[in-house]
Amino acid sequence: MDKRVVVYKVMRTVFAPLFYVLFQPKIIGRGNIPKEGAAVIAGNHKHALDPILVDISTRRTVRTLAKKDLHDGPFGWLFRSSGTIPVDLHAKHNPEALKAAKEALRDGELVNVSPEAKRNYTDELLLPFKYGAAVMSEDMGASLVPYAIVGKYKPFGGLTIIFGKPFKAQGDAEMTNRKLYNSIAALLKKVMPKEELQSKKITSFEEWSSRNEKTS
């Protein structure tokens, strides 16, 4: 077995029980994650612990795109040895990260992406999406599995992750990214408490696209 996979599974074995006991997350639709084959898992980003929540939702190994700063920091060896893919959040495009993610998909792995590229501290339901997830899906013919995380990472409950139905690339990165954005927004609207949802600003994919340059 690949050393990276061994390290990943050891880490998940250690952290998963602690995560479950501390946060008692509600996981909905985990059966939508393919049991085999390449797939891009993509969702909103609200907390540094989001990747762990995704990891414990499946028994499969997940390759997560994580900011390069983590790989260069004091615990960088941990991220590198467990197979995360570094992304430079200060760059408009990340060809090396995209190449590594495509190679993982070519090998039939799961790749976890946060299209917002950064944590959402605003009153927006979703931030504008970068195109990495859509491009990966289009180029590799990999299914996309949308997910949404709501609630807070507080002890003993209140945290939910929901996975939507997987879908295929739409034949064009713009169309695929639009469907992904709308799918994640729909999942958030489905599970987010009514009071919180009413406080959110809901900007359409088209409106974000008119304001922002396409980046990956």
Phi, psi and omega per residue, in radians:
M1 nan 2.463 3.110
D2 -0.948 2.347 -3.136
K3 -0.996 -0.687 3.133
R4 -1.037 -0.747 -3.138
V5 -1.144 -0.676 3.127
V6 -1.083 -0.830 3.132
V7 -1.069 -0.765 -3.139
Y8 -1.039 -0.830 -3.086
K9 -1.187 -0.616 3.076
V10 -1.117 -0.789 3.136
M11 -1.085 -0.740 -3.141
R12 -1.160 -0.685 3.113
T13 -1.067 -0.637 -3.134
V14 -1.325 -0.828 -2.991
F15 -1.473 -0.517 -3.074
A16 -1.006 -0.868 3.137
P17 -1.077 -0.676 3.131
L18 -1.129 -0.731 -3.135
F19 -1.110 -0.788 3.137
Y20 -1.080 -0.788 -3.106
V21 -1.145 -0.762 -3.061
L22 -1.276 -0.815 -3.012
F23 -1.816 -0.324 -3.131
Q24 0.776 0.989 -3.071
P25 -1.200 2.597 3.020
K26 -1.685 2.109 -3.109
I27 -1.948 2.055 -3.085
I28 -1.985 2.329 3.030
G29 1.321 0.438 -3.125
R30 -1.091 -0.372 3.097
G31 -1.177 -0.215 3.094
N32 -1.355 -0.213 3.060
I33 -1.378 2.114 -3.114
P34 -0.971 2.451 -3.139
K35 -1.344 -0.289 3.085
E36 -2.726 2.820 3.107
G37 1.544 2.871 -3.087
A38 -1.219 2.453 3.050
A39 -2.782 2.550 3.043
V40 -1.771 2.112 3.094
I41 -1.747 2.158 -3.032
A42 -2.415 2.387 -3.130
G43 -2.763 -3.086 3.141
N44 -1.251 2.850 -3.066
H45 -2.245 1.972 -3.093
K46 -2.129 -0.309 -3.037
H47 -2.690 2.699 3.128
A48 -1.088 -0.394 -3.111
L49 -1.540 0.010 -3.141
D50 -0.908 -0.778 -3.126
P51 -1.044 -0.598 3.121
I52 -1.176 -0.676 3.104
L53 -1.079 -0.702 3.085
V54 -1.165 -0.766 -3.107
D55 -1.004 -0.747 -3.062
I56 -1.411 -0.024 3.134
S57 -1.514 -0.101 -3.141
T58 -2.540 2.699 3.079
R59 -1.488 -0.169 -3.133
R60 -1.381 2.760 3.045
T61 -1.305 2.356 -3.123
V62 -2.050 2.261 3.053
R63 -1.687 1.961 -3.080
T64 -1.753 2.354 3.001
L65 -1.392 2.097 -3.086
A66 -2.242 2.655 -3.058
K67 -1.070 2.487 -3.060
K68 -1.024 -0.562 -3.129
D69 -0.971 -0.622 3.139
L70 -1.172 -0.646 3.140
H71 -1.260 -0.444 -3.122
D72 -1.623 -0.153 -3.093
G73 -1.421 -3.037 -3.090
P74 -1.089 -0.445 3.121
F75 -1.839 0.358 -3.117
G76 -1.010 -0.614 -3.141
W77 -1.030 -0.587 -3.118
L78 -1.195 -0.750 3.128
F79 -1.181 -0.768 -3.118
R80 -1.135 -0.754 -3.072
S81 -1.236 -0.377 3.141
S82 -1.662 0.026 2.983
G83 1.598 0.221 3.071
T84 -1.192 2.701 -3.078
I85 -1.893 2.075 -3.080
P86 -1.244 2.421 3.110
V87 -2.255 2.293 3.099
D88 -1.523 1.829 -3.080
L89 -1.254 -0.193 -3.134
H90 -1.595 -0.112 -3.128
A91 -1.715 2.584 3.108
K92 -1.225 -0.602 -3.124
H93 -2.327 2.618 -3.105
N94 -2.259 1.278 -3.079
P95 -1.064 -0.624 -3.134
E96 -1.188 -0.729 3.117
A97 -1.136 -0.728 3.134
L98 -1.108 -0.708 3.125
K99 -1.113 -0.783 -3.136
A100 -1.124 -0.700 3.131
A101 -1.146 -0.714 3.123
K102 -1.123 -0.666 3.111
E103 -1.113 -0.690 3.102
A104 -1.103 -0.745 3.124
L105 -1.163 -0.654 3.102
R106 -1.072 -0.541 3.117
D107 -1.482 0.089 3.094
G108 1.415 0.420 -3.092
E109 -1.644 2.989 3.023
L110 -1.670 2.358 3.107
V111 -2.134 2.197 -3.133
N112 -1.761 2.199 -3.081
V113 -2.254 2.498 2.986
S114 -1.883 1.717 -3.072
P115 -1.047 -0.416 3.092
E116 -1.204 -0.396 3.068
A117 1.280 -0.246 3.089
K118 -2.654 2.855 -3.141
R119 -1.190 2.479 -3.077
N120 -1.634 1.819 3.110
Y121 -1.781 0.160 -3.044
T122 -1.695 -3.120 3.063
D123 -1.580 0.120 3.061
E124 -1.302 2.470 3.061
L125 -1.094 -0.776 3.088
L126 -2.453 2.534 3.018
L127 -1.454 2.900 3.109
P128 -1.064 2.523 -3.079
F129 -1.593 2.376 2.886
K130 -1.351 2.988 -2.975
Y131 -1.790 0.055 -3.079
G132 -0.957 -0.870 -3.104
A133 -1.073 -0.756 -3.129
A134 -1.146 -0.733 -3.139
V135 -1.130 -0.752 3.101
M136 -1.011 -0.839 -3.113
S137 -1.092 -0.798 -3.128
E138 -1.100 -0.850 -3.028
D139 -1.246 -0.573 -3.045
M140 -1.814 -0.065 -3.119
G141 1.145 0.469 -3.110
A142 -1.548 2.521 3.064
S143 -1.164 2.679 3.035
L144 -1.931 2.294 3.096
V145 -2.034 1.880 3.132
P146 -1.366 2.581 3.028
Y147 -2.487 2.807 3.109
A148 -2.414 2.428 3.118
I149 -2.028 2.245 3.085
V150 -2.294 2.835 -3.138
G151 1.656 -3.040 -3.099
K152 -2.093 2.635 3.069
Y153 -1.441 1.308 3.124
K154 -2.123 2.701 -3.081
P155 -1.029 2.398 2.926
F156 1.170 0.837 2.931
G157 1.979 2.930 3.099
G158 1.773 -0.003 -3.107
L159 -1.926 2.302 -3.121
T160 -2.347 2.425 2.949
I161 -2.209 2.353 3.139
I162 -2.213 2.313 3.106
F163 -1.827 2.308 3.120
G164 -1.592 3.099 3.131
K165 -1.156 2.386 3.073
P166 -1.174 2.615 3.073
F167 -2.457 2.757 -3.120
K168 -1.526 2.764 3.051
A169 -0.971 2.577 -3.013
Q170 -1.599 0.043 3.141
G171 1.658 -0.058 -3.133
D172 -2.750 2.301 -3.061
A173 -1.033 -0.634 3.130
E174 -1.111 -0.813 3.134
M175 -1.138 -0.708 -3.139
T176 -1.146 -0.746 -3.136
N177 -1.153 -0.650 3.092
R178 -1.103 -0.791 3.138
K179 -1.125 -0.692 3.128
L180 -1.107 -0.808 3.129
Y181 -1.023 -0.846 -3.110
N182 -1.176 -0.581 3.129
S183 -1.184 -0.759 3.134
I184 -1.193 -0.696 3.096
A185 -1.061 -0.721 -3.140
A186 -1.127 -0.683 3.114
L187 -1.155 -0.719 3.102
L188 -1.074 -0.767 3.136
K189 -1.119 -0.518 -3.100
K190 -1.252 -0.668 -3.012
V191 -1.953 -0.205 -3.128
M192 -1.292 2.341 3.098
P193 -0.935 2.480 -3.040
K194 -0.965 -0.738 -3.101
E195 -1.109 -0.717 3.135
E196 -1.202 -0.731 -3.132
L197 -1.074 -0.677 -3.128
Q198 -1.144 -0.388 -3.136
S199 -1.536 -0.089 -3.076
K200 -1.590 2.571 2.996
K201 -1.624 2.220 -3.092
I202 -1.885 1.792 3.140
T203 -1.683 2.309 -3.104
S204 -1.274 2.775 3.084
F205 -1.021 -0.728 -3.113
E206 -1.101 -0.682 -3.137
E207 -1.182 -0.754 3.079
W208 -1.063 -0.737 -3.082
S209 -1.088 -0.611 -3.120
S210 -1.259 -0.347 -3.093
R211 -1.681 -0.429 -2.946
N212 -2.136 2.602 3.057
E213 -1.345 2.530 3.097
K214 -1.173 2.247 3.074
T215 -2.381 2.760 3.136
S216 -2.067 nan nan
